[in-house]
Amino acid sequence: MTQSINITFDNNKVLPIVFGEQNSNLTLLEKHTGVAIASRGNIVSISGDAEGVHIAKSILNTLYVKAKKGYAIGREEVEDELRFASAQLSKKPEGKNGKKNGKEPQADLSTMHDGEITIKTRKKVIIPRSPLQQEYLQNLMTRDLTLATGPAGTGKTYLAVAAAVQKYLNHEVERIILSRPAVEAGEKIGFLPGDMAAKLDPYLRPLYDALFDMMPQEQITKLMEIGEIEIAPLGFMRGRTLSNSFVILDEAQNTTPTQMKMFLTRLGIGSRMAITGDLSQIDLPKRETSGLSDALEKLNNVEEIKIIQFSKKDVVRHPLAAKIVSAYEQFGEEERGEEKGSDSWV
């Protein structure tokens, strides 16, 4: 069913930000929703399939509100809103025979940002960029233990660090502790230059990068000197009780079950813990069980623990990154199929 509507905005000075350079945001919206969008002054006309019109209208209204608040609006923001809208549409209510009063039911897209958490650090404002990121961030802020798995580019580590910084700045925790297993991913650390700290630094660098994106470097250096921010290899956690801290274990797929159990039992009073990893990038020796995989199986039914499983649909980096993840997943499935076929001959 074709539909045409007009939206009137009260501040046409903001509209160029919403529309993008040479109307690039509108073009992207048209491509993904299948509608035609035209503007004249502060009036925007949308025509096309009823559902597409419904989505485009909701997204334009959301982008307009964000632009009025001073947010930059570009391709990433439009794609984020399309992700939220898609998730809401997948949950839309159905009437009798999937229809109501002879019309296709429409999701209430006005609720798609309900409960959204915004994190304000010293250097930037961080908001969820997909429905699952929103759920993940809500759990990081409210639960004592959250596990997140999924491919690179889904924001697992970045949002965990953002939540830790927010909790620290709000004086809800006294320390931030970031850790990674120092597992060789095809490189030998023994041949790297410098002492042990220098050899391990490359493994911990992504955690530094996330911190530097949210706090001034001089502040981070000072907090590390007094021990309120600690970045250390997993082996340094043994024997400790981590109280009143926000503790993050990154690259957890490269832990052994023994290491994972050791880390999980470090959780002390007043602390929160986040564990992140990508089970498609395990660098452990062959036939060695991943501690993350083992934990997901054993902790799945513990009510107080939340497990978030991201997929390639949640990749929020360059659009090509999602296609790369998809290509590698497909190749991996083919390889596993070949292995199963060869096993049958044994």
Buried (B, 14 or more C-beta within 10 A) or exposed (E): EEBEBEBEBEEBEBBEBBBBEEBEBBBBBBEBBEBBBEBEEBEBBBBBBBBBBBBBBBBBBBBBEBBBEEBEBBEBBBBBBBBBBBBBBEEBEEEEEEEEEEEBBBBEBEEBBEEBBEBBBEEEEBBBBBBBBBBBBBBBBEBEBBBBBBBBBBBBBBBBBBBBBBBBBEEEBBBBBBBBBBBEEEEEBEEEEEEEEEBBEEBBEBBBEBBEBBBEEEEBEEBBEEEBBBBBBBEBBEEEEBBEBBBBBBBBBBBBBEBBBBBBEBBBEEBBBBBBBBBBEBBBEEEEBBBBBBBBEEBEEEEEBBBBEBBBBBBBBEEEBBEBBBEBBEEEEEEEEEEEEEEEEE
